Amino acid sequence: MDRGLIAGAIGFAVAFGAERLYASMAKDIARYESMREMSGQKPILKELLGFVIGATGASGEGATGLIAGLTNDVVRYARMRGM
């Protein structure tokens, strides 16, 4: 019983922390997704899913495509912030 209570409390704390993190980053995530849409790229969740599938051995873009895309997005975002 104690083990279940502790596991439940840890699970609740992780879920609460994840929700607070998402809530604080929601505007940035929306801005990032709109930048990706304007550049003709697929949404980041689809790309991450493709990366996970590629990492497990199924077909996908792989790590190099994901890293190159994220690097290009960071550079583009920095240029937009500098304007």
ZASEFI-446950 format. One line per 4 residues: number of its first residue (from 1); for each residue x, y negated, z of N, C-alpha, C, O, CB. Coordinates in steps of 0.1 Angstrom, whole numbers, plus 5000, padded with zeros to 4 digits. Glycine has a CB too. Example, Ala and Ser with C-alpha at 12.3 -4.5 7.8 and 13.67 -1.06 7.14 Angstrom:
BEGIN
1 = 5132 5057 5078 5123 5045 5078 5132 5033 5078 5142 5033 5085 5113 5045 5090 ~ 5128 5022 5071 5137 5011 5071 5129 5000 5079 5134 4989 5080 5141 5006 5057
! end
This chain:
BEGIN
1 = 5008 5012 5000 5000 5000 5000 5009 4988 5000 5006 4978 4993 4991 5000 5012 ~ 5019 4987 5008 5028 4976 5009 5035 4974 4995 5036 4962 4991 5038 4977 5020 ~ 5039 4984 4989 5046 4984 4976 5037 4978 4966 5041 4970 4958 5051 4998 4972 ~ 5024 4982 4966 5014 4977 4956 5011 4962 4959 5010 4954 4949 5001 4985 4957
5 = 5011 4958 4971 5008 4944 4974 5020 4935 4970 5018 4925 4964 5006 4942 4989 ~ 5032 4940 4972 5044 4932 4968 5044 4932 4953 5047 4921 4947 5057 4939 4974 ~ 5042 4943 4946 5042 4943 4931 5031 4934 4926 5034 4927 4916 5040 4957 4926 ~ 5020 4934 4932 5009 4925 4927 5013 4910 4930 5010 4902 4921 4996 4928 4935
9 = 5019 4907 4941 5023 4893 4944 5033 4888 4934 5033 4877 4929 5028 4892 4958 ~ 5043 4897 4931 5053 4894 4921 5047 4892 4907 5051 4883 4900 5064 4905 4920 ~ 5038 4901 4903 5031 4900 4891 5023 4887 4890 5023 4880 4879 5022 4911 4888 ~ 5016 4883 4900 5009 4871 4900 5018 4859 4899 5015 4849 4892 5000 4869 4913
13 = 5029 4859 4906 5039 4848 4906 5045 4846 4892 5046 4835 4887 5050 4850 4916 ~ 5048 4857 4885 5053 4857 4871 5042 4851 4862 5046 4843 4854 5058 4871 4867 ~ 5030 4856 4863 5019 4851 4854 5017 4836 4857 5015 4829 4847 5006 4859 4857 ~ 5017 4832 4869 5014 4818 4873 5026 4809 4867 5023 4799 4861 5013 4816 4888
17 = 5038 4814 4869 5050 4806 4863 5049 4805 4848 5052 4795 4842 5062 4813 4868 ~ 5046 4816 4842 5045 4816 4827 5034 4807 4822 5036 4800 4812 5042 4831 4822 ~ 5023 4807 4829 5012 4798 4825 5016 4783 4827 5013 4775 4818 4999 4801 4833 ~ 5023 4780 4838 5027 4766 4840 5038 4762 4830 5038 4751 4825 5033 4765 4854
21 = 5046 4771 4826 5056 4768 4816 5050 4766 4803 5053 4756 4796 5066 4780 4815 ~ 5040 4774 4799 5033 4772 4786 5025 4759 4786 5025 4752 4777 5024 4784 4783 ~ 5019 4756 4798 5011 4743 4799 5020 4731 4797 5016 4721 4791 5003 4743 4812 ~ 5032 4732 4803 5041 4720 4802 5047 4719 4788 5052 4708 4784 5052 4722 4812
25 = 5048 4730 4780 5054 4730 4767 5044 4730 4756 5048 4731 4744 5063 4741 4766 ~ 5031 4729 4758 5021 4731 4748 5022 4720 4737 5021 4724 4725 5007 4730 4754 ~ 5024 4708 4741 5025 4697 4731 5038 4699 4722 5037 4697 4710 5026 4683 4737 ~ 5049 4703 4728 5061 4705 4720 5059 4717 4711 5064 4717 4700 5073 4708 4730
29 = 5053 4728 4716 5050 4740 4707 5042 4736 4695 5044 4740 4684 5044 4751 4715 ~ 5031 4728 4698 5022 4724 4687 5030 4715 4677 5028 4717 4665 5010 4716 4693 ~ 5038 4706 4682 5047 4698 4673 5056 4707 4665 5058 4704 4653 5054 4687 4681 ~ 5062 4716 4671 5072 4725 4664 5064 4733 4654 5070 4735 4642 5078 4734 4674
33 = 5053 4738 4657 5045 4746 4647 5041 4738 4635 5041 4743 4624 5033 4752 4654 ~ 5037 4725 4638 5033 4717 4626 5045 4713 4618 5044 4712 4605 5027 4703 4632 ~ 5057 4712 4623 5069 4710 4615 5072 4722 4607 5076 4721 4595 5081 4707 4624 ~ 5070 4734 4612 5072 4746 4605 5062 4747 4593 5066 4752 4583 5072 4758 4614
37 = 5050 4743 4596 5040 4744 4586 5042 4734 4575 5040 4738 4563 5026 4741 4592 ~ 5047 4722 4578 5050 4712 4568 5062 4717 4559 5062 4714 4547 5054 4699 4574 ~ 5071 4725 4564 5083 4729 4557 5080 4742 4549 5088 4748 4542 5095 4731 4566 ~ 5067 4748 4551 5064 4760 4544 5068 4773 4550 5068 4783 4544 5069 4759 4530
41 = 5072 4772 4563 5076 4784 4570 5064 4790 4577 5054 4783 4580 5087 4781 4580 ~ 5065 4803 4580 5054 4810 4587 5055 4806 4602 5066 4802 4607 5055 4825 4585 ~ 5044 4808 4610 5045 4805 4624 5055 4812 4632 5059 4823 4628 5031 4808 4630 ~ 5060 4806 4642 5072 4812 4650 5068 4826 4656 5076 4834 4657 5076 4802 4661
45 = 5055 4827 4660 5052 4840 4666 5053 4852 4656 5057 4863 4659 5037 4840 4672 ~ 5049 4849 4643 5050 4859 4633 5065 4862 4630 5069 4873 4628 5043 4854 4620 ~ 5073 4851 4630 5087 4853 4628 5094 4861 4639 5102 4870 4637 5094 4840 4626 ~ 5090 4858 4651 5095 4866 4663 5091 4880 4662 5099 4889 4666 5091 4859 4676
49 = 5078 4882 4658 5073 4896 4657 5081 4903 4646 5085 4915 4648 5059 4896 4654 ~ 5084 4897 4635 5092 4903 4625 5106 4906 4630 5112 4916 4626 5093 4894 4613 ~ 5112 4897 4638 5125 4899 4644 5125 4912 4653 5134 4920 4652 5130 4887 4651 ~ 5115 4913 4661 5114 4924 4670 5113 4937 4662 5119 4947 4665 5102 4923 4680
53 = 5104 4937 4652 5103 4949 4643 5116 4952 4636 5120 4964 4635 5091 4947 4633 ~ 5123 4942 4631 5136 4944 4625 5146 4949 4634 5155 4957 4630 5140 4931 4619 ~ 5146 4945 4647 5156 4949 4656 5154 4963 4661 5163 4970 4665 5155 4940 4669 ~ 5141 4968 4660 5139 4982 4663 5141 4992 4652 5139 5004 4654 5125 4983 4668
57 = 5144 4987 4640 5148 4995 4629 5138 4995 4618 5141 5000 4607 5149 5009 4634 ~ 5126 4989 4619 5116 4988 4608 5120 4976 4600 5130 4969 4603 5102 4986 4614 ~ 5113 4975 4589 5117 4964 4579 5114 4950 4586 5104 4949 4593 5110 4965 4566 ~ 5122 4940 4583 5120 4927 4588 5131 4918 4584 5140 4922 4577 5119 4927 4604
61 = 5131 4905 4587 5141 4896 4583 5154 4898 4590 5165 4895 4585 5136 4882 4585 ~ 5154 4902 4603 5166 4904 4610 5170 4891 4618 5163 4881 4617 5177 4908 4601 ~ 5181 4892 4625 5185 4882 4634 5191 4870 4627 5189 4858 4631 5195 4887 4644 ~ 5198 4872 4616 5204 4861 4609 5194 4851 4603 5196 4839 4603 5213 4866 4598
65 = 5183 4857 4597 5173 4848 4592 5166 4840 4603 5163 4828 4601 5163 4856 4584 ~ 5163 4846 4614 5157 4839 4625 5166 4828 4630 5162 4816 4633 5153 4848 4636 ~ 5179 4831 4632 5188 4821 4638 5190 4809 4628 5191 4798 4632 5202 4827 4641 ~ 5191 4813 4615 5193 4802 4605 5181 4793 4605 5182 4781 4604 5196 4808 4591
69 = 5169 4799 4606 5157 4791 4605 5155 4782 4618 5151 4771 4617 5145 4800 4604 ~ 5159 4788 4629 5158 4780 4642 5168 4768 4641 5165 4757 4646 5160 4788 4654 ~ 5180 4771 4636 5190 4761 4635 5185 4749 4626 5187 4738 4629 5203 4766 4630 ~ 5180 4753 4615 5174 4743 4605 5163 4735 4612 5162 4723 4610 5169 4749 4592
73 = 5155 4741 4619 5144 4734 4626 5149 4725 4637 5144 4714 4638 5134 4744 4633 ~ 5159 4729 4644 5165 4720 4655 5171 4708 4648 5169 4697 4653 5176 4728 4663 ~ 5178 4710 4637 5185 4698 4630 5174 4689 4625 5175 4677 4626 5194 4703 4619 ~ 5163 4694 4619 5152 4686 4614 5145 4679 4625 5142 4667 4623 5142 4695 4606
77 = 5143 4685 4636 5137 4679 4648 5145 4667 4653 5140 4657 4657 5133 4689 4659 ~ 5159 4670 4654 5168 4659 4659 5168 4647 4650 5168 4636 4654 5182 4665 4660 ~ 5167 4650 4637 5166 4638 4627 5154 4631 4629 5154 4618 4628 5168 4643 4613 ~ 5142 4638 4631 5130 4631 4633 5129 4623 4646 5124 4612 4646 5118 4641 4633
81 = 5136 4628 4656 5136 4621 4669 5145 4608 4668 5143 4598 4674 5141 4630 4680 ~ 5155 4609 4659 5164 4598 4657 5159 4586 4649 5164 4575 4649 5177 4603 4651 ~ 5148 4589 4642 5142 4578 4633 5135 4568 4641 5129 4559 4635 5133 4584 4623
! end
